[in-house]
Amino acid sequence: MKSRWGSYSRKNNINLSIYLMRLPEHLIDYVILHDLVHTVHHNHGAGFWNLLDIVCVGARGIYKELRKYRVAFF
């Protein structure tokens, strides 16, 4: 099951899940920075990850940590 903590649209809309409040602060920061980087790089190519790692050091490790959490859907 995938979790959607946030999303970015090409119309420059960023939507964040209300469930972010349940995450540790550094993971919330990661989700927000992840979506902000999408305003520059629309896909998850090398440029995206390079920029994300500049603004959020250790981004890939934080991404792996975030994957341990799930959004509850009822």
PDB file of N, CA, C and O in Angstrom:
ATOM      1  N   MET A   1       0.836  -1.177   0.000  1.00  0.00           N
ATOM      2  CA  MET A   1       0.000   0.000   0.000  1.00  0.00           C
ATOM      3  C   MET A   1       0.883   1.244   0.000  1.00  0.00           C
ATOM      4  O   MET A   1       1.809   1.352   0.804  1.00  0.00           O
ATOM      5  N   LYS A   2       0.604   2.160  -0.882  1.00  0.00           N
ATOM      6  CA  LYS A   2       1.353   3.410  -0.942  1.00  0.00           C
ATOM      7  C   LYS A   2       0.657   4.471  -0.104  1.00  0.00           C
ATOM      8  O   LYS A   2      -0.564   4.466   0.055  1.00  0.00           O
ATOM      9  N   SER A   3       1.454   5.365   0.418  1.00  0.00           N
ATOM     10  CA  SER A   3       0.920   6.490   1.178  1.00  0.00           C
ATOM     11  C   SER A   3       1.205   7.773   0.420  1.00  0.00           C
ATOM     12  O   SER A   3       2.298   7.955  -0.117  1.00  0.00           O
ATOM     13  N   ARG A   4       0.247   8.640   0.376  1.00  0.00           N
ATOM     14  CA  ARG A   4       0.450   9.936  -0.258  1.00  0.00           C
ATOM     15  C   ARG A   4       0.444  11.001   0.824  1.00  0.00           C
ATOM     16  O   ARG A   4      -0.607  11.403   1.322  1.00  0.00           O
ATOM     17  N   TRP A   5       1.632  11.444   1.172  1.00  0.00           N
ATOM     18  CA  TRP A   5       1.776  12.467   2.205  1.00  0.00           C
ATOM     19  C   TRP A   5       1.601  13.858   1.628  1.00  0.00           C
ATOM     20  O   TRP A   5       1.194  14.786   2.326  1.00  0.00           O
ATOM     21  N   GLY A   6       1.908  13.992   0.364  1.00  0.00           N
ATOM     22  CA  GLY A   6       1.769  15.271  -0.311  1.00  0.00           C
ATOM     23  C   GLY A   6       1.768  15.042  -1.805  1.00  0.00           C
ATOM     24  O   GLY A   6       2.163  13.978  -2.281  1.00  0.00           O
ATOM     25  N   SER A   7       1.324  16.039  -2.539  1.00  0.00           N
ATOM     26  CA  SER A   7       1.350  15.933  -3.995  1.00  0.00           C
ATOM     27  C   SER A   7       1.566  17.320  -4.593  1.00  0.00           C
ATOM     28  O   SER A   7       1.220  18.342  -4.000  1.00  0.00           O
ATOM     29  N   TYR A   8       2.145  17.315  -5.775  1.00  0.00           N
ATOM     30  CA  TYR A   8       2.415  18.540  -6.516  1.00  0.00           C
ATOM     31  C   TYR A   8       1.758  18.414  -7.879  1.00  0.00           C
ATOM     32  O   TYR A   8       1.860  17.369  -8.522  1.00  0.00           O
ATOM     33  N   SER A   9       1.086  19.464  -8.324  1.00  0.00           N
ATOM     34  CA  SER A   9       0.520  19.465  -9.672  1.00  0.00           C
ATOM     35  C   SER A   9       1.281  20.478 -10.519  1.00  0.00           C
ATOM     36  O   SER A   9       1.875  21.422  -9.998  1.00  0.00           O
ATOM     37  N   ARG A  10       1.256  20.271 -11.800  1.00  0.00           N
ATOM     38  CA  ARG A  10       1.964  21.192 -12.702  1.00  0.00           C
ATOM     39  C   ARG A  10       1.344  22.585 -12.718  1.00  0.00           C
ATOM     40  O   ARG A  10       1.908  23.511 -13.303  1.00  0.00           O
ATOM     41  N   LYS A  11       0.205  22.733 -12.088  1.00  0.00           N
ATOM     42  CA  LYS A  11      -0.392  24.064 -11.924  1.00  0.00           C
ATOM     43  C   LYS A  11       0.170  24.752 -10.678  1.00  0.00           C
ATOM     44  O   LYS A  11      -0.364  25.761 -10.215  1.00  0.00           O
ATOM     45  N   ASN A  12       1.252  24.190 -10.148  1.00  0.00           N
ATOM     46  CA  ASN A  12       1.942  24.709  -8.957  1.00  0.00           C
ATOM     47  C   ASN A  12       1.095  24.650  -7.693  1.00  0.00           C
ATOM     48  O   ASN A  12       1.197  25.510  -6.819  1.00  0.00           O
ATOM     49  N   ASN A  13       0.262  23.626  -7.611  1.00  0.00           N
ATOM     50  CA  ASN A  13      -0.496  23.379  -6.386  1.00  0.00           C
ATOM     51  C   ASN A  13       0.195  22.282  -5.592  1.00  0.00           C
ATOM     52  O   ASN A  13       0.529  21.229  -6.136  1.00  0.00           O
ATOM     53  N   ILE A  14       0.404  22.527  -4.322  1.00  0.00           N
ATOM     54  CA  ILE A  14       0.933  21.508  -3.421  1.00  0.00           C
ATOM     55  C   ILE A  14      -0.159  21.193  -2.411  1.00  0.00           C
ATOM     56  O   ILE A  14      -0.686  22.085  -1.747  1.00  0.00           O
ATOM     57  N   ASN A  15      -0.490  19.913  -2.304  1.00  0.00           N
ATOM     58  CA  ASN A  15      -1.475  19.448  -1.334  1.00  0.00           C
ATOM     59  C   ASN A  15      -0.762  18.559  -0.331  1.00  0.00           C
ATOM     60  O   ASN A  15       0.027  17.692  -0.705  1.00  0.00           O
ATOM     61  N   LEU A  16      -1.044  18.781   0.938  1.00  0.00           N
ATOM     62  CA  LEU A  16      -0.420  18.002   2.004  1.00  0.00           C
ATOM     63  C   LEU A  16      -1.494  17.263   2.787  1.00  0.00           C
ATOM     64  O   LEU A  16      -2.580  17.789   3.027  1.00  0.00           O
ATOM     65  N   SER A  17      -1.177  16.052   3.177  1.00  0.00           N
ATOM     66  CA  SER A  17      -2.099  15.235   3.956  1.00  0.00           C
ATOM     67  C   SER A  17      -2.205  15.759   5.382  1.00  0.00           C
ATOM     68  O   SER A  17      -1.210  16.170   5.980  1.00  0.00           O
ATOM     69  N   ILE A  18      -3.400  15.741   5.910  1.00  0.00           N
ATOM     70  CA  ILE A  18      -3.609  16.133   7.307  1.00  0.00           C
ATOM     71  C   ILE A  18      -2.867  15.182   8.248  1.00  0.00           C
ATOM     72  O   ILE A  18      -2.542  15.551   9.376  1.00  0.00           O
ATOM     73  N   TYR A  19      -2.600  13.959   7.785  1.00  0.00           N
ATOM     74  CA  TYR A  19      -1.923  12.964   8.612  1.00  0.00           C
ATOM     75  C   TYR A  19      -0.446  13.264   8.826  1.00  0.00           C
ATOM     76  O   TYR A  19       0.212  12.596   9.624  1.00  0.00           O
ATOM     77  N   LEU A  20       0.082  14.262   8.120  1.00  0.00           N
ATOM     78  CA  LEU A  20       1.474  14.665   8.357  1.00  0.00           C
ATOM     79  C   LEU A  20       1.690  15.048   9.814  1.00  0.00           C
ATOM     80  O   LEU A  20       2.796  14.909  10.337  1.00  0.00           O
ATOM     81  N   MET A  21       0.647  15.527  10.466  1.00  0.00           N
ATOM     82  CA  MET A  21       0.762  15.956  11.869  1.00  0.00           C
ATOM     83  C   MET A  21       1.222  14.828  12.777  1.00  0.00           C
ATOM     84  O   MET A  21       1.746  15.077  13.862  1.00  0.00           O
ATOM     85  N   ARG A  22       1.031  13.593  12.343  1.00  0.00           N
ATOM     86  CA  ARG A  22       1.400  12.440  13.163  1.00  0.00           C
ATOM     87  C   ARG A  22       2.856  12.023  12.982  1.00  0.00           C
ATOM     88  O   ARG A  22       3.352  11.158  13.704  1.00  0.00           O
ATOM     89  N   LEU A  23       3.532  12.632  12.028  1.00  0.00           N
ATOM     90  CA  LEU A  23       4.916  12.259  11.731  1.00  0.00           C
ATOM     91  C   LEU A  23       5.893  13.074  12.565  1.00  0.00           C
ATOM     92  O   LEU A  23       5.564  14.168  13.024  1.00  0.00           O
ATOM     93  N   PRO A  24       7.102  12.538  12.763  1.00  0.00           N
ATOM     94  CA  PRO A  24       8.163  13.349  13.374  1.00  0.00           C
ATOM     95  C   PRO A  24       8.452  14.578  12.501  1.00  0.00           C
ATOM     96  O   PRO A  24       8.284  14.540  11.282  1.00  0.00           O
ATOM     97  N   GLU A  25       8.880  15.644  13.135  1.00  0.00           N
ATOM     98  CA  GLU A  25       9.064  16.919  12.438  1.00  0.00           C
ATOM     99  C   GLU A  25      10.015  16.829  11.245  1.00  0.00           C
ATOM    100  O   GLU A  25       9.768  17.464  10.219  1.00  0.00           O
ATOM    101  N   HIS A  26      11.092  16.056  11.357  1.00  0.00           N
ATOM    102  CA  HIS A  26      12.044  15.985  10.240  1.00  0.00           C
ATOM    103  C   HIS A  26      11.420  15.300   9.023  1.00  0.00           C
ATOM    104  O   HIS A  26      11.827  15.575   7.894  1.00  0.00           O
ATOM    105  N   LEU A  27      10.448  14.419   9.226  1.00  0.00           N
ATOM    106  CA  LEU A  27       9.768  13.788   8.093  1.00  0.00           C
ATOM    107  C   LEU A  27       8.767  14.749   7.457  1.00  0.00           C
ATOM    108  O   LEU A  27       8.584  14.737   6.240  1.00  0.00           O
ATOM    109  N   ILE A  28       8.128  15.571   8.265  1.00  0.00           N
ATOM    110  CA  ILE A  28       7.234  16.601   7.724  1.00  0.00           C
ATOM    111  C   ILE A  28       8.043  17.560   6.854  1.00  0.00           C
ATOM    112  O   ILE A  28       7.629  17.905   5.748  1.00  0.00           O
ATOM    113  N   ASP A  29       9.194  17.983   7.359  1.00  0.00           N
ATOM    114  CA  ASP A  29      10.073  18.867   6.580  1.00  0.00           C
ATOM    115  C   ASP A  29      10.443  18.222   5.252  1.00  0.00           C
ATOM    116  O   ASP A  29      10.427  18.879   4.211  1.00  0.00           O
ATOM    117  N   TYR A  30      10.777  16.933   5.289  1.00  0.00           N
ATOM    118  CA  TYR A  30      11.156  16.221   4.067  1.00  0.00           C
ATOM    119  C   TYR A  30      10.016  16.244   3.048  1.00  0.00           C
ATOM    120  O   TYR A  30      10.245  16.540   1.876  1.00  0.00           O
ATOM    121  N   VAL A  31       8.799  15.937   3.479  1.00  0.00           N
ATOM    122  CA  VAL A  31       7.652  15.896   2.559  1.00  0.00           C
ATOM    123  C   VAL A  31       7.447  17.265   1.911  1.00  0.00           C
ATOM    124  O   VAL A  31       7.228  17.356   0.703  1.00  0.00           O
ATOM    125  N   ILE A  32       7.518  18.313   2.706  1.00  0.00           N
ATOM    126  CA  ILE A  32       7.327  19.660   2.167  1.00  0.00           C
ATOM    127  C   ILE A  32       8.441  20.009   1.184  1.00  0.00           C
ATOM    128  O   ILE A  32       8.168  20.524   0.100  1.00  0.00           O
ATOM    129  N   LEU A  33       9.683  19.738   1.548  1.00  0.00           N
ATOM    130  CA  LEU A  33      10.801  20.023   0.640  1.00  0.00           C
ATOM    131  C   LEU A  33      10.715  19.181  -0.626  1.00  0.00           C
ATOM    132  O   LEU A  33      11.015  19.670  -1.715  1.00  0.00           O
ATOM    133  N   HIS A  34      10.312  17.926  -0.497  1.00  0.00           N
ATOM    134  CA  HIS A  34      10.143  17.035  -1.649  1.00  0.00           C
ATOM    135  C   HIS A  34       9.187  17.675  -2.661  1.00  0.00           C
ATOM    136  O   HIS A  34       9.485  17.741  -3.853  1.00  0.00           O
ATOM    137  N   ASP A  35       8.051  18.139  -2.176  1.00  0.00           N
ATOM    138  CA  ASP A  35       7.081  18.732  -3.095  1.00  0.00           C
ATOM    139  C   ASP A  35       7.547  20.077  -3.635  1.00  0.00           C
ATOM    140  O   ASP A  35       7.250  20.408  -4.783  1.00  0.00           O
ATOM    141  N   LEU A  36       8.262  20.853  -2.847  1.00  0.00           N
ATOM    142  CA  LEU A  36       8.808  22.113  -3.357  1.00  0.00           C
ATOM    143  C   LEU A  36       9.840  21.872  -4.456  1.00  0.00           C
ATOM    144  O   LEU A  36       9.900  22.638  -5.418  1.00  0.00           O
ATOM    145  N   VAL A  37      10.647  20.829  -4.333  1.00  0.00           N
ATOM    146  CA  VAL A  37      11.629  20.510  -5.380  1.00  0.00           C
ATOM    147  C   VAL A  37      10.918  20.149  -6.685  1.00  0.00           C
ATOM    148  O   VAL A  37      11.464  20.370  -7.766  1.00  0.00           O
ATOM    149  N   HIS A  38       9.711  19.598  -6.594  1.00  0.00           N
ATOM    150  CA  HIS A  38       8.944  19.302  -7.810  1.00  0.00           C
ATOM    151  C   HIS A  38       8.581  20.568  -8.589  1.00  0.00           C
ATOM    152  O   HIS A  38       8.238  20.475  -9.767  1.00  0.00           O
ATOM    153  N   THR A  39       8.647  21.733  -7.972  1.00  0.00           N
ATOM    154  CA  THR A  39       8.393  22.961  -8.725  1.00  0.00           C
ATOM    155  C   THR A  39       9.522  23.246  -9.711  1.00  0.00           C
ATOM    156  O   THR A  39       9.347  24.012 -10.658  1.00  0.00           O
ATOM    157  N   VAL A  40      10.679  22.628  -9.485  1.00  0.00           N
ATOM    158  CA  VAL A  40      11.837  22.783 -10.373  1.00  0.00           C
ATOM    159  C   VAL A  40      12.009  21.556 -11.262  1.00  0.00           C
ATOM    160  O   VAL A  40      12.234  21.688 -12.465  1.00  0.00           O
ATOM    161  N   HIS A  41      11.906  20.374 -10.681  1.00  0.00           N
ATOM    162  CA  HIS A  41      12.059  19.103 -11.403  1.00  0.00           C
ATOM    163  C   HIS A  41      10.759  18.320 -11.245  1.00  0.00           C
ATOM    164  O   HIS A  41      10.416  17.888 -10.144  1.00  0.00           O
ATOM    165  N   HIS A  42      10.042  18.139 -12.344  1.00  0.00           N
ATOM    166  CA  HIS A  42       8.710  17.528 -12.282  1.00  0.00           C
ATOM    167  C   HIS A  42       8.726  16.013 -12.127  1.00  0.00           C
ATOM    168  O   HIS A  42       7.691  15.416 -11.834  1.00  0.00           O
ATOM    169  N   ASN A  43       9.873  15.385 -12.315  1.00  0.00           N
ATOM    170  CA  ASN A  43       9.938  13.928 -12.146  1.00  0.00           C
ATOM    171  C   ASN A  43      10.995  13.588 -11.094  1.00  0.00           C
ATOM    172  O   ASN A  43      11.616  14.475 -10.507  1.00  0.00           O
ATOM    173  N   HIS A  44      11.183  12.303 -10.871  1.00  0.00           N
ATOM    174  CA  HIS A  44      12.147  11.858  -9.857  1.00  0.00           C
ATOM    175  C   HIS A  44      13.482  11.456 -10.492  1.00  0.00           C
ATOM    176  O   HIS A  44      14.090  10.464 -10.091  1.00  0.00           O
ATOM    177  N   GLY A  45      13.925  12.220 -11.469  1.00  0.00           N
ATOM    178  CA  GLY A  45      15.200  11.952 -12.113  1.00  0.00           C
ATOM    179  C   GLY A  45      16.375  12.378 -11.238  1.00  0.00           C
ATOM    180  O   GLY A  45      16.205  12.803 -10.095  1.00  0.00           O
ATOM    181  N   ALA A  46      17.566  12.251 -11.806  1.00  0.00           N
ATOM    182  CA  ALA A  46      18.793  12.570 -11.065  1.00  0.00           C
ATOM    183  C   ALA A  46      18.814  14.021 -10.595  1.00  0.00           C
ATOM    184  O   ALA A  46      19.245  14.300  -9.477  1.00  0.00           O
ATOM    185  N   GLY A  47      18.355  14.942 -11.432  1.00  0.00           N
ATOM    186  CA  GLY A  47      18.329  16.349 -11.047  1.00  0.00           C
ATOM    187  C   GLY A  47      17.448  16.599  -9.836  1.00  0.00           C
ATOM    188  O   GLY A  47      17.785  17.401  -8.964  1.00  0.00           O
ATOM    189  N   PHE A  48      16.321  15.910  -9.790  1.00  0.00           N
ATOM    190  CA  PHE A  48      15.416  16.023  -8.647  1.00  0.00           C
ATOM    191  C   PHE A  48      16.124  15.605  -7.369  1.00  0.00           C
ATOM    192  O   PHE A  48      16.133  16.343  -6.384  1.00  0.00           O
ATOM    193  N   TRP A  49      16.725  14.401  -7.393  1.00  0.00           N
ATOM    194  CA  TRP A  49      17.365  13.878  -6.179  1.00  0.00           C
ATOM    195  C   TRP A  49      18.579  14.702  -5.780  1.00  0.00           C
ATOM    196  O   TRP A  49      18.845  14.877  -4.591  1.00  0.00           O
ATOM    197  N   ASN A  50      19.321  15.211  -6.761  1.00  0.00           N
ATOM    198  CA  ASN A  50      20.474  16.064  -6.444  1.00  0.00           C
ATOM    199  C   ASN A  50      20.039  17.341  -5.732  1.00  0.00           C
ATOM    200  O   ASN A  50      20.635  17.729  -4.727  1.00  0.00           O
ATOM    201  N   LEU A  51      18.999  17.995  -6.250  1.00  0.00           N
ATOM    202  CA  LEU A  51      18.514  19.220  -5.619  1.00  0.00           C
ATOM    203  C   LEU A  51      17.897  18.926  -4.252  1.00  0.00           C
ATOM    204  O   LEU A  51      18.114  19.675  -3.299  1.00  0.00           O
ATOM    205  N   LEU A  52      17.133  17.845  -4.153  1.00  0.00           N
ATOM    206  CA  LEU A  52      16.527  17.500  -2.867  1.00  0.00           C
ATOM    207  C   LEU A  52      17.604  17.244  -1.820  1.00  0.00           C
ATOM    208  O   LEU A  52      17.443  17.627  -0.661  1.00  0.00           O
ATOM    209  N   ASP A  53      18.688  16.608  -2.212  1.00  0.00           N
ATOM    210  CA  ASP A  53      19.760  16.333  -1.256  1.00  0.00           C
ATOM    211  C   ASP A  53      20.491  17.613  -0.832  1.00  0.00           C
ATOM    212  O   ASP A  53      21.065  17.669   0.255  1.00  0.00           O
ATOM    213  N   ILE A  54      20.469  18.624  -1.679  1.00  0.00           N
ATOM    214  CA  ILE A  54      21.065  19.913  -1.307  1.00  0.00           C
ATOM    215  C   ILE A  54      20.203  20.608  -0.249  1.00  0.00           C
ATOM    216  O   ILE A  54      20.724  21.140   0.731  1.00  0.00           O
ATOM    217  N   VAL A  55      18.894  20.599  -0.451  1.00  0.00           N
ATOM    218  CA  VAL A  55      18.005  21.308   0.483  1.00  0.00           C
ATOM    219  C   VAL A  55      17.608  20.449   1.682  1.00  0.00           C
ATOM    220  O   VAL A  55      17.108  20.959   2.684  1.00  0.00           O
ATOM    221  N   CYS A  56      17.836  19.146   1.568  1.00  0.00           N
ATOM    222  CA  CYS A  56      17.476  18.209   2.644  1.00  0.00           C
ATOM    223  C   CYS A  56      18.547  17.125   2.687  1.00  0.00           C
ATOM    224  O   CYS A  56      18.401  16.069   2.071  1.00  0.00           O
ATOM    225  N   VAL A  57      19.615  17.394   3.412  1.00  0.00           N
ATOM    226  CA  VAL A  57      20.760  16.478   3.454  1.00  0.00           C
ATOM    227  C   VAL A  57      20.312  15.100   3.945  1.00  0.00           C
ATOM    228  O   VAL A  57      19.612  14.975   4.950  1.00  0.00           O
ATOM    229  N   GLY A  58      20.736  14.069   3.206  1.00  0.00           N
ATOM    230  CA  GLY A  58      20.361  12.702   3.564  1.00  0.00           C
ATOM    231  C   GLY A  58      18.970  12.327   3.098  1.00  0.00           C
ATOM    232  O   GLY A  58      18.325  11.467   3.697  1.00  0.00           O
ATOM    233  N   ALA A  59      18.499  12.966   2.032  1.00  0.00           N
ATOM    234  CA  ALA A  59      17.118  12.791   1.573  1.00  0.00           C
ATOM    235  C   ALA A  59      16.757  11.331   1.306  1.00  0.00           C
ATOM    236  O   ALA A  59      15.663  10.897   1.665  1.00  0.00           O
ATOM    237  N   ARG A  60      17.640  10.580   0.693  1.00  0.00           N
ATOM    238  CA  ARG A  60      17.293   9.176   0.380  1.00  0.00           C
ATOM    239  C   ARG A  60      17.094   8.351   1.645  1.00  0.00           C
ATOM    240  O   ARG A  60      16.211   7.496   1.695  1.00  0.00           O
ATOM    241  N   GLY A  61      17.895   8.597   2.648  1.00  0.00           N
ATOM    242  CA  GLY A  61      17.723   7.893   3.917  1.00  0.00           C
ATOM    243  C   GLY A  61      16.431   8.290   4.608  1.00  0.00           C
ATOM    244  O   GLY A  61      15.750   7.452   5.200  1.00  0.00           O
ATOM    245  N   ILE A  62      16.095   9.572   4.531  1.00  0.00           N
ATOM    246  CA  ILE A  62      14.849  10.045   5.129  1.00  0.00           C
ATOM    247  C   ILE A  62      13.663   9.452   4.377  1.00  0.00           C
ATOM    248  O   ILE A  62      12.657   9.088   4.986  1.00  0.00           O
ATOM    249  N   TYR A  63      13.781   9.356   3.058  1.00  0.00           N
ATOM    250  CA  TYR A  63      12.726   8.732   2.252  1.00  0.00           C
ATOM    251  C   TYR A  63      12.490   7.293   2.704  1.00  0.00           C
ATOM    252  O   TYR A  63      11.344   6.865   2.837  1.00  0.00           O
ATOM    253  N   LYS A  64      13.560   6.550   2.938  1.00  0.00           N
ATOM    254  CA  LYS A  64      13.424   5.166   3.409  1.00  0.00           C
ATOM    255  C   LYS A  64      12.748   5.120   4.774  1.00  0.00           C
ATOM    256  O   LYS A  64      11.930   4.239   5.038  1.00  0.00           O
ATOM    257  N   GLU A  65      13.091   6.068   5.636  1.00  0.00           N
ATOM    258  CA  GLU A  65      12.444   6.127   6.950  1.00  0.00           C
ATOM    259  C   GLU A  65      10.953   6.437   6.809  1.00  0.00           C
ATOM    260  O   GLU A  65      10.124   5.842   7.498  1.00  0.00           O
ATOM    261  N   LEU A  66      10.616   7.365   5.922  1.00  0.00           N
ATOM    262  CA  LEU A  66       9.221   7.753   5.716  1.00  0.00           C
ATOM    263  C   LEU A  66       8.379   6.579   5.235  1.00  0.00           C
ATOM    264  O   LEU A  66       7.199   6.476   5.570  1.00  0.00           O
ATOM    265  N   ARG A  67       8.981   5.701   4.454  1.00  0.00           N
ATOM    266  CA  ARG A  67       8.240   4.551   3.914  1.00  0.00           C
ATOM    267  C   ARG A  67       7.754   3.596   5.004  1.00  0.00           C
ATOM    268  O   ARG A  67       6.900   2.749   4.739  1.00  0.00           O
ATOM    269  N   LYS A  68       8.276   3.715   6.207  1.00  0.00           N
ATOM    270  CA  LYS A  68       7.836   2.864   7.320  1.00  0.00           C
ATOM    271  C   LYS A  68       6.485   3.317   7.872  1.00  0.00           C
ATOM    272  O   LYS A  68       5.829   2.576   8.605  1.00  0.00           O
ATOM    273  N   TYR A  69       6.075   4.522   7.522  1.00  0.00           N
ATOM    274  CA  TYR A  69       4.820   5.084   8.010  1.00  0.00           C
ATOM    275  C   TYR A  69       3.747   4.945   6.937  1.00  0.00           C
ATOM    276  O   TYR A  69       4.053   4.950   5.744  1.00  0.00           O
ATOM    277  N   ARG A  70       2.506   4.823   7.356  1.00  0.00           N
ATOM    278  CA  ARG A  70       1.384   4.694   6.428  1.00  0.00           C
ATOM    279  C   ARG A  70       0.263   5.636   6.840  1.00  0.00           C
ATOM    280  O   ARG A  70       0.078   5.936   8.020  1.00  0.00           O
ATOM    281  N   VAL A  71      -0.473   6.092   5.844  1.00  0.00           N
ATOM    282  CA  VAL A  71      -1.679   6.874   6.089  1.00  0.00           C
ATOM    283  C   VAL A  71      -2.814   5.891   6.292  1.00  0.00           C
ATOM    284  O   VAL A  71      -2.964   4.944   5.520  1.00  0.00           O
ATOM    285  N   ALA A  72      -3.611   6.105   7.319  1.00  0.00           N
ATOM    286  CA  ALA A  72      -4.757   5.226   7.583  1.00  0.00           C
ATOM    287  C   ALA A  72      -5.966   5.727   6.795  1.00  0.00           C
ATOM    288  O   ALA A  72      -6.377   6.878   6.938  1.00  0.00           O
ATOM    289  N   PHE A  73      -6.524   4.860   5.973  1.00  0.00           N
ATOM    290  CA  PHE A  73      -7.745   5.176   5.234  1.00  0.00           C
ATOM    291  C   PHE A  73      -8.877   4.346   5.797  1.00  0.00           C
ATOM    292  O   PHE A  73      -8.726   3.143   6.007  1.00  0.00           O
ATOM    293  N   PHE A  74     -10.004   4.978   6.042  1.00  0.00           N
ATOM    294  CA  PHE A  74     -11.150   4.263   6.606  1.00  0.00           C
ATOM    295  C   PHE A  74     -12.280   4.220   5.614  1.00  0.00           C
ATOM    296  O   PHE A  74     -13.336   3.658   5.906  1.00  0.00           O
TER     297      PHE A  74
END
